[in-house]
Amino acid sequence: MDQVSLVIILLAALLIPLIMAKFKINSLPTAVMEIIVGIVIGPSVFNFVNTSDLISQLSTIGVIVLLFLSGLEIDFSLFKKRRTALTPLEQKNAVNTPKYSPVRLSVYAYSTIIILSLLLAAAFKVSGLFSDFWLAAILFGTISLGIVIAALKEQELLSKAFGQTILLISVFGELVPMMGLTLYASVYGSNSQSLWLLLLILAVAALLLLRFKPFFRFYQNINKSTTQLDIRLAFFLIVTMVTVAESVGAENILGAFVAGIVLKLLNPSETTRERLDAIGYGFFIPIFFITTGVDLNLRTLLTSGKTLLLIPLFFLAYMVAKIGGYWVLKLRFKQANALAGTALTATTMTMVLAVLRVAKSMKTITSDQSGAFLLAALLTCVISPLIFNKFYSAEKEDLVKTAVHFIDANLSTVPVAQQLRKGWYDVSMYTNHPENYQTYHAQVPVTLMENFTAQDLQDHGVFDTDILVLGHIDAERNYELAKAAKAYGVRRIIVRFEDRNVLNEHEDELRELGVEVYNTPEANITLLRALIESPSTLLLLNDTENSIYEVRVLNHLYTDVQIKNLQFAQDITISQVIRNRKLIAPNGNTTIMYGDRLIFTGNKQTAAQIRQALATAN
């Protein structure tokens, strides 16, 4: 019977995404559908499945893996200090006060959630509807990071300021309740240890981080398909941290969450993360969600008048606890998006399941109360994404063109700038030659500067750009400015070197820094050789309708997809795929991977849009 129930659960896990795709059910997260299906196949409706020891163990592993993957989703680069100066382009398009960074907004917003959660918990305690003040406060303050990330990915917002803000609020909404739950279990749990022992979890995490810090630097050289060292490391971290957490009286989910953070700080490759997602979301996590629905016996819950009263009250509490974030988000984002973001942060399920599992094991909550909390959380997962998708629209700052700044206006740079201005680029040029300024300022935007020192360029906002092109004839000056720009934080730097001797001296250093260099004579030689070996190259270069493009694939919507199945496969021709610095000759069955560089040709109008779509990080 145990095996039959497991087969039914796995069959349901297989069919749910297929049915959602068939009927285009995009408004509900997959996890919510899995819980609903669990309710249907469980005792609530058809009673096809009953939980057993085997299924319960797999479900426990599922929640552990889910919290591990949640810890792996945290983007710690958002907490790094960033320069606050706006680029000239940002100044022209800014509609809000720039001092409100995603980190600051998220701290403010989650502070309001903490305050409102405490007030709501006090209201429930005073009214006698739910007497456990701390448990209620923890539950009201939770946010489902996994569901929020899925929603932001679908809208391609994770790389935008709005998406980063909502993501950080959700990180706090998972991390703070996690710590609160650990303290709660340590104080009120029968098997709790001294609170100071909780510091051992952080000590072990720090030790593992230091011990395995060099791991991903060399494992690619020795990894084989039969070893999968990165996956072995991941599960070693999970088991170690879960064991330590349980040994000191904390919950296993805290250990799993910390293990995910440790692996994230080790900076694994995107391929590693995708394989871990495949293991978790392909097997363990669906069992956890479906089993949760199976355990939710609505026939019993809905016969209780108090439960029927608590469900809408808990639902309102989940929503009201997040409402303070609306006024915080309005400080930077437009009103409709502030409402959309607030609604999305009201989504709560993952941590609610984890908290209720712990509370039930501690016998601090009844089955009726637990079911009411869970059903109310289920309602937030249905309603909140609908509100988000209804009200969200692109922010003005998200529609800004790519900024390209050229240092020096001359015959090599001006024609390129003129062409780029016709596309999705905002071009600015800077020169210290008055005669060049007089010649070109009527053709392209050129700013005349007296000095070209790094400090002067920084003061004038020249380094505040997406792409910096150093096209000065002075190779030594270009070299010094390239280093200064890289130190300042410019993402892409392209440097012209006409003096091959200077290039030979500094080429290795600049390439190590990630600076792109070119030499005009060598470029001409390469072009002539290409024309001799491939005469059609000249036709393409002179074609006014088509052009060559290169793009790094950062959009997960187009990864793990065969070229023939790309929605725009008929509009472009992919000639080369560069993966791990190796050239791949693609065909229709070639699968595009995250981080691949594609060299393709296509119509200048549609191909530019396709290039931007592929390069949009989500």
N, C-alpha and C positions, 0 to 999 in steps of 0.2 A: 504493500500500500504506500510505503514511503517513496518507493521508486516511481510509482504511478503519479503521485502528487507532484514529484519533482519534474517528471516528463511534461505534465500539464503546464506547470509554471514556465518551463523553458520554451514550450510551444507558444504560450501566450507572449513571452518576451520576444520571440521571433516574429509573431504576427502583428504585434502592436505597431511597430514602425511601418510595416508594409501597408497596413490598413490606413494609418494616418497619411501616408504618402498618396495612397489610392484616392482617398476622399478629400485630400488637400486640407487636412486639419492642422493648421499652422498656429492657431491662436493659443493652444494649450501645450505646455511643456510635456515631453515624453514621460517624465517621472510622474506627473499627475495622472496621465492616462494609465500608467502601470498600476498606480494605486487604485484607480477606479475599476480597472479590470480585475485586480485582486479582490475587490469587494464583490464583484459579480460572480467570480468563480469560487468564492469562499462561502462560509456559512450564511452570509447575509442574503444571498440569492439562490444559487444553484447547489452550493455545498459540494462541489467537485473536489475541492482541495482542503486538506487539514494539515496544519503544521506538525512536524515531527522533530525529533532531535536533530536529524540530518539537515532538514530544511532550516531549522533555527540556527544551526552552526554556520551554514552557508550565508544566512541572512546577517549574522553577526560579522562575518568576514566582509560582507557587502558594505555595511556601514563603516567599517574600519577603512576599507579601500576608498570609499566615497570621501571620507574626511581627509585621507592622505592626498587624494587628487585635489581637494579644495585647498589644502596648504600649498600644493604645487602650483596653483593658479595665481598666487599673490605675486604681483610685479613690484619688487622692492626698489626698482629704479625710480618709481614715482616718489619715493621718500628722499631721494637725493636732492641736494641743493641745486637749483637751476638758476640760470641768469634771469633776471626779471625785466631787463630792457626789451622793449618791443622793437621789431624790425620796422623799417619805414612802411613796408606793406601792411604789417599788423596795425600800425598806427592809423593807416588810412581806413582800414576795415574794422577797427575795434569799435564795438558797440557797448562794451561793459568795462568796468574798472579792472585793469589788469592785475591789481594787487591780490585779487582773490584767486589764488592758485588752487588746483584740484585738491592738494593736501590740506590746505587751510579750510576750504569749503567742506571737505569730508569730516574734518575734526569738529567744526561748528555744527554740522548737520547731525552727526551721531551724538554729540553732547545733548542736543535737544531730545533725541530719542531716549537717552538714558533718563533724563529728567521726567519726560512724559511717562515712561514705563514705570518708574517708581511711583508717580502720582496715581496711575491707573491701578497698580498693584495695591496701593493703600486704599483706594476706593472699593476694590473688590473685597478687601479684608474687613473694612468697616461695615460694608453692607452685608457681610456674612455669606456672600456668594462663593468666595474662594478664600480660605483662611491663610494659605501659605504665601506670605508676602514675597519672600525672596524668589521662590520658584516662579511665581507669576511675573515678577519683574524680569527675570531671565528670559522667560518665554516671549513676553511682549517685545523685548529688545532684539530678538533674533531676526536675521535676514538670510534668505537662501542664496548663497554665493553662486552655486552651480546654476540655478535657474536664471539669475541676473546675468551671468556671463553668457549663457546661451542666447538670451534676448539681445544683449549688446552685440554679440557676434553676428546675429542675423541682420542687424542694422548696420554692421561694419563700423561700430563706434568705439571699439577698444583703443584705437590709436588717437581718438579725438579727446579734447578737454572734457566734454560732457561725459563721455564713456569712462574716462579715467576717474572722474569725480564719483560717479555712481558706483564704479568698481570698488573704490577705496571705502566708501560708506558701507558697502556690502562686506568688505573684508573686516571692518570693525564690527559689523553685525554678526559675524561668525566668530571672530577671535575673542571679543569681550565676553559674550555669553559663554563661550567655551571656558574661559578662565573663571567666570562666575560660577558655572556648573561645577568646576573642579573644587572651588572653595566651598560651595554648598555641600557637595558630597563629603568633603573632608570634615566639615563641622557637624553635619547631621547624620552622616552615614555610620552604620554600626561597625564597619570594618576600617574606618578611617585611621590614618596614621597622623603623626605630627605634621603641621602645615609646613614646617621648614624643610621636610623631606621632599616637598614639591620642587625645591630648588635643584634636587638631583636630576630631575628631568632636563632642565636647562643645561646643567653641567655635562650630562651625557651627550646631549645634542651638540654642545660646543666641541666636545672631544671627538665625536664622529665627524663633525664638519672639518676640523683641523686634520684629522687622520686621512680623510678621503678627498681633501681639497685638490690634490694633483690628479685625481682618478681620471677625469674626462680628458686630461691632456694627452694621455698615452693609450687609453684602452682601445681606441680605434685601430691602433697598430697591431693589437693582439686579439681583437675580438673576432669570433667566428659565429656562424649561424647556429652551431651546436653548443655554444657557450652562453651567448647573450648576457655578457657580464653586467651591463647596465641594469638589466631587469633583475638579475640576482642581487645586485647592490640595493636596488629599491626595496625588495622584499626583506633583505637583511635589516635595512633601516626600520621598516615597519615593525617587524617582529621584535627587534631590540627595543624600540621606543615604547611599544605596547607593553612589553614585559616590564620595563622599568616603571612605567606609569602605574600599572597594576600593583607592582611591588611596594610602591610608596603610598598606596591608598587612593590614587587618582583613577580617573576613568580611562579605559583603553582608547577611546576616541581622541582624547587629548594627546596621547602618545602618537597616534596615527597622524594627527594634524601637525604635530611638531616634526615628525619624520618627513612629511611632505615639504615643510619649510626648509629642512636641512638639505633635501635633495634639490630644491629650487636654488638654494644658495651655492650648490655645487655646480650650477650652470650646465644642466644636461642639454643634449642636442634636441632639436624639435622631433627627430625620429624617435628618440627615447620616450618622450612625452606621448607621442602618438601611439606607441606600442603599449604603454601603461594605460592609456585611455581605452585601447582596444580590449585589454584584459579586464579592466574594471567595468566599463559600460557594456562590454560584450557578454559578460557572464555574471559576475558577483553582484553588481549594483542593481540590475533588473530584478534579481531574486529578492534583494532587500526590499525594494519598493512594492513588488507584487505581494510579498509575504506580509508587508505592513497592511495592505488592503484586506488580505485574507484574515488577519487577526482582528480587523475592525468589524465586529458583529453588529450591524445596524439594527437587526431585529431586536436585540437587547437594548441597545443605546436609545433608540427612538421610542421605546416604551416608557422611558423615564421623563417625567415632566420637567425635572430640574435640568436634565441634559438638553432638552429642547429649548429651554430658556437660555442656557449657557452658550450654546453654539452661536447665535447672533451677537450676544454680548462679547464673547471672546473675539469674534470676527471684527467687531467695531473697535475693540481694544487694540488688535493688531494694526488696524488702519490708522487709528487716532495717534498711536505711539509714534508713527512716522511722519505725521502731518507737519511738525515743526520744520522738517527739512525743506518744505516748499518755499518758505520765506528766505532760507539760506541760499537755495539754488537760484532764486530770483536775483540775488546780488550780481550774478554773472550771466545767467542764461535767460532766454525769453520766457514769458509767463507760461505758455503752453508746454514748453519743455520742462519747466520746473514742476508742473503738475504731473507730466509723464514720468519724470525721474522719481518723484515722491511716490507715485503709485507703484513703480517697479521695486523700490526698496521696501514696500509693504509686503512683498512676496516672501512668505516664510514657510518652509517645509522641512528642509534637511536637518537643521539644528533642532527644530521642534521634535522631530522623530527621535533624535539622539537624546535630547533632554528628557522626553517622556519615557524612553527606555530606561534611563538611569533612575528617574523618579519612581517608576513602577517597581524596579528591583529593590529600591530603598523603602518601598511601601509608604511613601509620603503623598501618594495621589491615588484616587480610586479609578476603577476602569471607566466609569461614566464620565468623570472629569477628564481623564486622558482622552477618551473618544471625542469629547466636546472640543478640546484644544486641537485635536488632529483634524476634525471635520472643518473647524473654523479656518485652520491653516490651509486646508484643501481649497476652501472658497477663495482665499487670497490668491492662490496660484491660478485659479480660473479667471478671476475678475481683474487682478492687477495687470497681467500682460495685455489684456484687452484694452484697458485704459491707456497703457503705454503706447501700444501700436496705433491707437486712435489719435492721440494728441502729439506724438513726437514728429518734428520736422527738422531738417538740417539747420544748424546755426549758421549765421553769416560768416563767422570765423572759420567754419569747416569748408566753406566754398572758396577760400582764398587760393589763388593760383600759386604754383611753385615759384619762389623767389630766386632769381639768378643775378648775382652781382659780378660784373666784369671790372677788373682793375686794369686800366689803360684802354683807350679807344684808338684803334689802329686798323689797318687793312685786314688783319687776321681776325679781329674780334667783332668789328662792327657788322659785317655781313651775317655772321652767325647770330648776333643779337637781333638783327632785323627779322630773320627767319623765325626765331624763337618767339618773338612777340606776337606772331600770328597764331600760336598755339596756346597751350595751357601754362604759360610762363609769364611772370611779371619781371621785366628786365630793367636793371639800372646799371649805368656805366660810370666810372670814375677815372679821371685823368689829371696829371699834373703838368700837361703840356698845353699852354694856351692856344697854340696853333691847331692842335688836334681838336680842342674844344670848339674852336671857330668852324672847323671843317665839318664836324659830325653832329653837333648838338641839335641841328634842325632835323636830322634823320632818326636819331634815337635819343632817349633821355640820358644826358651826360652831365655829370657834376664836376666842376673844376675845383681842384684842391691844390693848395700851395705845397704841402708835404705829403709824402707817401710812407711815413713811418707807421709802425704797427699801432702805436698809441693814437695817432691821428685818425687812422682808419677805424679803430675801435670807437673812438669818441664820436665819429660821424655815422656810426651804425652800419659801416660797410660789412663788418663781420656778422651782423645779424641777418643771416640769409640761409636758405636751404642749400644753395650751391654757390661756391665762390670760384671764379675763373681768374687765375693770375696770368694775364696775357702780356705782361710787360716784356720788353726786349732785354732788360737787364736780368740775367739768369740768377745772379747772386741775390738781388733784391727779391726776386720771386721765391727763392729758397728760404730766406729769412721770414718773409711774410707768410709762407705756407706753414712754417713751424708755429708762428704766433697765432695764426687762424685755427690750427688744430688744437693748440693749447686753450684757445678761447671756447672751443666747442662746436665749430662749424662741421656739419655732418659730411658734406662732400666738398673736396678741394681738387681742382684740376689746374695743373701748372704747366706752363710752356717753358721749354728749355731749348733755345737755339744754339747755345754753346754746349757741345757734346762733352767737353772736358769737365764742365761744372756738373753736368748730369751724371757722368761716370762717378764723380766724387760723392754725390749725395743721393743717388738713385736708390740704393738699398735702404738707407735711413728713411727716406720719404715713403717708400713702399711699405716698410714696416709700420709706419704711422698710419697707413691707409690712404695716403695722398696719391692721386692719379697724375702721372706725368706723360708728356708727349713731346716729340721732337719733329718739327716740320719737315726737314729733309727726309727723315726716316719714314714719316707718314706718306710722303710723296712716292718714295720707293715702293712702299707696300701697296699703294694704290696702283702704280704702274704694273707691278707684278700681278696683281689681281686681274687687271685688264687683259694682260697677256694670257694668263692661265684660265680665265673665265670671262670671255668677251661679253657675256650677258650682264656683267657687273656694270658696264658703262650705260647700258640701257636702263638699268634700275636707278643709277645715280642721276641720270638726266630725265627720268620719268617725273612728270609733274603731279601724277595721281597717286603713285605708290612710293613707299620709303622703307628703310630698314630700321628696326627698333630692337633694343635690348631692355629686358625688364627682369627684376628679381621677384619671384612669386612669393608674396607675403599674405595673400588672401586665402584663408582656409576653404572658402567656397570652391576653389579651383585646384585644391590639392587632393592627391589620391584619386585623381580622375584621369582616364585615358584620353589622349589627345582627340581621338575620334568622337568622344562623348562631350567635349567642351561645347557650350552653347553657341560659341562664335567660331567653331572649327571651320566653317565654310568661308569665313571672312578674312582669315589670315593663313599664312604658310609658315610653319615653324621649321627652320632649317637646322638649328643646333640647340641642344640642351647642355648647359654646363652645370655639372653636379660634382661637388667636392673637388673642384679644379680639374675635372676630367670632361672631355668632350664626348657627347653621346649623339650618334646619328639617329634621330627619332623617326618613328613611324606611327601609324594610327593607334597601335596598341601600347605605345610608350605611356607610362603613368607619370604624371606631373607630381613632383614632390615639393614639400615646403622648402623654400630657399633656393630652388632651381633658378638658374638664369636662362631665359629664353631669348634666342635671336630669331626674329620673325619679320616677315614682310607683309604689307597690307596697305589698303587705301589710307591715305593720310588723314582722312576725316574719321573713319571708324576705328582705325588701328590705334590712334592716339587715345581714344576713349577706352579701348580694350587694355592698352598698356596701363592706364591709370587704375582700372578695375583690378588688374592682376597685382599691382603694387600696393594696393590699399591694405594696410595691416588691420586684421580683425581678430 
